[in-house]
Amino acid sequence: MKKKSEMNSYISEELNPNAGFWVKTKKRVNSIKSRYQNIELIDTHSYGLALRIDDYWMTSEKDEFFYHENMVHPAAVAFGAPKSALIIGGGDGGAAEEYLKYQSIKKVVLAELDEEVINFCKEHLRGVHNGAFDDPRLDLKITDGKKFVENTAEKFDLMMLDLTDPFGPAEALYRAEFLKTCKRVLGKHGVLSIHLGSPVMKPKVFGRMVATLRQVFEVVRPYMVYVPLYGTWWGMATASDETDPVKIDKLTVENRISENGLNDLNFYNSDTHFGLFSLPNFIIKIINDRDLIPITESSPLNEYGLDPSQHEPIRIIKDC
């Protein structure tokens, strides 16, 4: 007979008031409560060890490349030979690891508020960060990412907002006011990468985020990725004043992949680069909806799921 800790359970996550998904798990490996949030490591059947923060799946050993490769490489390859990158959030180290694959990269700054997330992932999720925290090119700063961006005098070729979903404290980092500050720290050809949530589950949130980016940047390219651990199609975008990932050709993409030594990718290649940006009609309709106003201090996000008081806690369908 199996011990209680070895029995299977199902953890559900709600994506909107009418839909969600579940993940079959083996056991909870570890959990801590930091100053800012609840952090859990769950051993799952499909995804191996997986990170959850405040009841939301963040990343896992087996599917992290769906998210991290596609958040990094479309922008980085479009830029060409990036020398510097800034990550706001990203405490699991997965995005840093992707940037550090570039032979041209001299420095990656990772600004993470919660040191406990860093320590937790260093210890438990090497399959995600693959030793990125030990790379001398990584400059780890335990700090408020918003304040860091507002106060830094540095310029970066690439920048990523690798954040939790836009509710609670993170919501302010999706507003136009903060994105204008991000634009200031990017060089002339610099590119911002950001995730937009699911256009299937929360189309208005997705659309408002695109509208916000368009208010700040000249070149905004939304694109789509299916992320298994998130249970749905996921939106991402590049934003820049000069660099457009759609305006380069396939041979250029192939050459830059080769020149940068990107030899161990699981998802991204010259075909997927252009496939990501090929949007279906319903997505085009969402992002061209002129009724969706940008996210600002005076018009914050308030859709369902973005107010913690409205969020239903995680439900265990079958306890372990």
C-alpha positions as CSV (number, residue, x, y, z in Angstrom):
1,M,0.0,0.0,0.0
2,K,1.3,3.4,-0.9
3,K,2.2,5.9,1.8
4,K,0.1,9.0,1.9
5,S,2.9,11.2,0.7
6,E,3.3,9.0,-2.4
7,M,-0.3,9.0,-3.6
8,N,-1.5,11.1,-6.5
9,S,-3.4,14.3,-6.2
10,Y,-4.8,16.9,-8.7
11,I,-4.2,20.6,-8.3
12,S,-6.6,22.9,-10.2
13,E,-6.0,26.5,-11.3
14,E,-8.7,28.8,-12.5
15,L,-7.9,30.8,-15.7
16,N,-11.2,32.8,-15.7
17,P,-14.5,32.5,-13.9
18,N,-15.6,29.8,-16.3
19,A,-12.6,27.7,-17.1
20,G,-9.3,26.3,-15.8
21,F,-7.2,23.2,-15.8
22,W,-5.6,20.7,-13.4
23,V,-2.2,19.1,-13.0
24,K,-1.7,15.6,-11.7
25,T,1.0,15.7,-9.0
26,K,3.1,13.2,-7.0
27,K,3.8,15.2,-3.8
28,R,4.8,18.6,-2.4
29,V,8.5,18.5,-2.1
30,N,9.0,21.8,-0.2
31,S,7.2,25.0,0.7
32,I,8.1,28.2,2.4
33,K,6.5,31.5,3.1
34,S,8.7,34.5,2.3
35,R,8.1,38.1,3.3
36,Y,6.3,38.6,0.1
37,Q,4.6,35.3,-1.1
38,N,4.1,31.6,-0.7
39,I,6.6,29.5,-2.6
40,E,6.1,25.8,-3.3
41,L,7.9,23.0,-5.2
42,I,5.6,20.3,-6.5
43,D,6.7,17.0,-8.1
44,T,4.4,16.5,-11.1
45,H,3.9,13.5,-13.4
46,S,4.0,15.5,-16.7
47,Y,6.4,18.4,-15.9
48,G,8.8,17.1,-13.3
49,L,9.6,19.5,-10.5
50,A,7.4,22.6,-10.8
51,L,7.4,26.0,-9.0
52,R,4.2,27.6,-7.7
53,I,3.9,31.1,-6.2
54,D,0.8,32.2,-4.4
55,D,-1.2,29.3,-5.9
56,Y,-0.1,29.9,-9.5
57,W,2.2,27.7,-11.6
58,M,5.3,29.5,-12.6
59,T,7.7,27.1,-14.3
60,S,8.8,23.5,-14.4
61,E,11.8,21.4,-15.3
62,K,10.3,19.8,-18.4
63,D,8.4,22.6,-20.1
64,E,10.3,25.8,-19.1
65,F,11.7,26.2,-22.6
66,F,8.2,27.0,-24.0
67,Y,8.2,30.2,-22.0
68,H,11.9,31.1,-21.5
69,E,13.2,30.5,-25.0
70,N,10.3,32.4,-26.6
71,M,10.5,35.3,-24.1
72,V,14.2,35.7,-24.9
73,H,15.2,34.7,-28.4
74,P,12.7,36.5,-30.8
75,A,13.9,39.9,-29.3
76,A,17.6,38.9,-28.9
77,V,18.0,37.5,-32.4
78,A,16.2,40.5,-33.9
79,F,18.6,42.8,-32.1
80,G,21.6,40.8,-33.4
81,A,24.5,40.5,-31.0
82,P,23.3,41.8,-27.7
83,K,25.9,42.8,-25.1
84,S,23.7,43.5,-22.1
85,A,20.3,42.5,-20.8
86,L,18.1,43.5,-17.8
87,I,15.5,41.1,-16.2
88,I,13.0,42.4,-13.8
89,G,11.7,39.4,-11.8
90,G,12.8,36.1,-13.2
91,G,13.9,34.6,-9.9
92,D,13.9,31.1,-11.2
93,G,16.9,31.9,-13.4
94,G,15.4,30.5,-16.6
95,A,15.5,33.7,-18.6
96,A,19.0,34.6,-17.4
97,E,20.2,31.2,-18.6
98,E,18.8,31.9,-22.1
99,Y,20.5,35.3,-22.3
100,L,23.8,33.9,-21.1
101,K,23.8,31.4,-24.0
102,Y,24.7,34.4,-26.3
103,Q,28.5,34.6,-26.9
104,S,28.1,38.4,-27.3
105,I,26.5,38.9,-23.9
106,K,28.9,40.6,-21.4
107,K,26.4,41.3,-18.6
108,V,22.9,40.3,-17.5
109,V,21.4,42.2,-14.6
110,L,18.7,40.3,-12.7
111,A,16.6,42.5,-10.4
112,E,14.5,40.3,-8.1
113,L,12.6,41.5,-5.1
114,D,12.4,38.3,-3.2
115,E,15.7,36.7,-2.2
116,E,13.8,33.6,-1.0
117,V,12.7,32.9,-4.5
118,I,16.3,33.0,-5.7
119,N,17.6,30.7,-2.9
120,F,14.7,28.3,-3.4
121,C,15.2,28.0,-7.1
122,K,19.0,27.8,-6.8
123,E,18.6,24.7,-4.6
124,H,15.6,23.0,-6.2
125,L,15.3,24.0,-9.9
126,R,18.7,23.5,-11.5
127,G,16.9,21.9,-14.4
128,V,15.5,25.4,-15.1
129,H,18.5,27.7,-14.4
130,N,21.2,25.2,-15.3
131,G,23.8,27.0,-13.2
132,A,23.1,30.5,-14.5
133,F,23.4,31.9,-11.0
134,D,27.1,30.8,-11.0
135,D,27.9,32.6,-14.3
136,P,30.2,35.6,-13.6
137,R,28.3,37.6,-16.2
138,L,25.2,37.6,-14.1
139,D,24.8,40.6,-11.8
140,L,22.1,39.6,-9.2
141,K,20.4,42.4,-7.4
142,I,18.0,41.8,-4.6
143,T,15.9,44.9,-5.0
144,D,12.6,46.3,-6.1
145,G,12.7,46.1,-9.8
146,K,10.5,49.1,-10.4
147,K,12.7,51.3,-8.3
148,F,15.9,49.9,-9.9
149,V,14.6,50.8,-13.4
150,E,13.5,54.3,-12.2
151,N,16.9,55.0,-10.6
152,T,19.5,53.3,-12.8
153,A,21.7,55.3,-15.2
154,E,22.7,52.1,-17.2
155,K,21.5,51.4,-20.7
156,F,20.7,47.9,-21.9
157,D,20.3,46.2,-25.3
158,L,17.6,44.0,-24.1
159,M,15.1,44.1,-21.2
160,M,12.5,41.6,-20.0
161,L,9.6,42.0,-17.6
162,D,9.5,38.4,-16.2
163,L,6.7,39.1,-13.8
164,T,3.8,37.4,-12.1
165,D,0.4,38.1,-13.5
166,P,-0.7,41.8,-13.4
167,F,-2.6,42.0,-10.2
168,G,-1.5,43.1,-6.7
169,P,1.9,44.8,-6.5
170,A,2.9,43.6,-10.0
171,E,0.1,45.5,-11.7
172,A,2.0,48.8,-11.5
173,L,4.8,47.4,-13.7
174,Y,2.3,46.9,-16.6
175,R,1.2,50.5,-16.7
176,A,2.3,53.0,-19.3
177,E,4.1,55.2,-16.8
178,F,6.5,52.4,-15.9
179,L,6.9,51.2,-19.5
180,K,8.1,54.7,-20.4
181,T,10.7,54.3,-17.7
182,C,11.7,51.0,-19.2
183,K,12.1,52.7,-22.6
184,R,14.5,55.2,-21.1
185,V,17.0,52.5,-20.0
186,L,16.9,50.8,-23.4
187,G,19.4,51.8,-26.0
188,K,18.3,53.2,-29.4
189,H,17.8,49.8,-30.9
190,G,16.9,48.1,-27.6
191,V,14.0,45.6,-27.3
192,L,11.7,44.9,-24.4
193,S,10.1,41.5,-23.9
194,I,6.9,41.0,-21.9
195,H,4.2,38.4,-21.4
196,L,0.6,39.4,-21.9
197,G,-1.4,36.5,-20.4
198,S,-3.9,34.5,-22.3
199,P,-6.0,36.1,-25.2
200,V,-8.3,33.0,-25.0
201,M,-9.0,33.3,-21.2
202,K,-8.7,37.0,-20.7
203,P,-8.9,38.8,-24.0
204,K,-9.5,42.2,-22.6
205,V,-6.4,42.0,-20.4
206,F,-4.4,40.9,-23.4
207,G,-5.8,43.7,-25.6
208,R,-5.2,46.4,-23.0
209,M,-1.6,45.3,-22.5
210,V,-1.0,45.6,-26.3
211,A,-2.7,49.0,-26.3
212,T,-0.4,50.1,-23.5
213,L,2.8,49.0,-25.3
214,R,1.6,50.8,-28.4
215,Q,1.2,54.0,-26.5
216,V,4.9,53.9,-25.4
217,F,6.8,52.1,-28.3
218,E,6.8,52.6,-32.0
219,V,7.2,48.9,-32.9
220,V,5.1,46.4,-31.0
221,R,4.9,42.8,-32.1
222,P,2.5,40.5,-30.1
223,Y,3.0,36.8,-30.6
224,M,1.6,33.5,-29.3
225,V,3.0,30.5,-27.5
226,Y,1.3,27.5,-26.0
227,V,2.8,26.9,-22.6
228,P,1.7,23.5,-21.2
229,L,2.1,24.3,-17.5
230,Y,-0.2,27.4,-18.0
231,G,-2.9,25.3,-19.5
232,T,-3.6,27.6,-22.5
233,W,-2.3,29.7,-25.3
234,W,-0.1,32.5,-23.9
235,G,0.6,35.9,-25.3
236,M,4.0,37.6,-25.4
237,A,5.3,40.7,-27.1
238,T,8.4,42.6,-28.2
239,A,8.5,46.4,-28.0
240,S,11.0,48.8,-29.4
241,D,11.4,52.1,-31.2
242,E,13.8,50.7,-33.9
243,T,14.0,46.9,-33.9
244,D,11.4,44.8,-35.6
245,P,11.7,41.0,-35.4
246,V,9.4,40.6,-38.4
247,K,11.5,42.8,-40.7
248,I,14.5,40.4,-40.8
249,D,14.7,37.5,-43.2
250,K,15.0,33.8,-42.4
251,L,18.7,33.6,-43.5
252,T,19.5,36.4,-41.1
253,V,17.8,34.6,-38.2
254,E,19.7,31.4,-39.1
255,N,23.0,33.2,-39.2
256,R,22.4,35.0,-35.9
257,I,21.5,31.7,-34.2
258,S,24.7,30.2,-35.5
259,E,26.9,33.3,-34.7
260,N,25.6,33.5,-31.2
261,G,26.3,29.8,-30.5
262,L,22.6,28.9,-29.8
263,N,23.1,25.2,-30.2
264,D,20.9,23.6,-27.5
265,L,17.5,25.1,-28.0
266,N,14.4,23.0,-27.7
267,F,11.8,25.3,-29.3
268,Y,13.2,28.3,-31.0
269,N,14.5,28.2,-34.6
270,S,14.3,30.2,-37.8
271,D,10.9,28.7,-38.7
272,T,9.3,29.2,-35.3
273,H,10.6,32.8,-35.2
274,F,8.2,33.8,-38.0
275,G,5.5,31.4,-37.0
276,L,5.2,33.0,-33.6
277,F,4.3,36.3,-35.1
278,S,1.7,34.9,-37.5
279,L,-1.5,35.9,-35.7
280,P,-5.0,34.4,-36.3
281,N,-7.8,36.7,-37.1
282,F,-9.4,36.7,-33.7
283,I,-6.1,37.9,-32.1
284,I,-5.8,40.7,-34.7
285,K,-9.4,41.7,-33.9
286,I,-8.5,41.9,-30.2
287,I,-5.4,44.0,-30.6
288,N,-7.1,46.4,-33.0
289,D,-10.1,47.0,-30.7
290,R,-10.0,50.8,-30.2
291,D,-12.2,50.5,-27.1
292,L,-9.4,48.9,-25.1
293,I,-7.7,51.7,-23.4
294,P,-4.1,51.6,-22.2
295,I,-3.3,50.7,-18.6
296,T,-2.3,53.7,-16.6
297,E,-2.4,55.0,-13.0
298,S,-5.8,56.6,-13.7
299,S,-7.1,53.5,-15.6
300,P,-5.6,50.4,-13.9
301,L,-6.5,46.8,-14.6
302,N,-9.6,45.8,-12.8
303,E,-10.9,42.8,-14.7
304,Y,-11.8,39.6,-12.9
305,G,-8.7,37.8,-11.7
306,L,-6.6,40.9,-11.3
307,D,-8.0,41.8,-7.9
308,P,-6.7,39.4,-5.2
309,S,-9.9,39.8,-3.3
310,Q,-11.8,38.2,-6.2
311,H,-9.4,35.3,-6.8
312,E,-10.7,31.9,-5.6
313,P,-8.0,29.9,-3.8
314,I,-6.6,26.8,-5.3
315,R,-8.7,23.7,-5.0
316,I,-7.4,20.2,-4.3
317,I,-9.7,17.9,-6.2
318,K,-8.2,14.8,-4.6
319,D,-6.0,15.3,-1.6
320,C,-2.7,13.4,-1.4
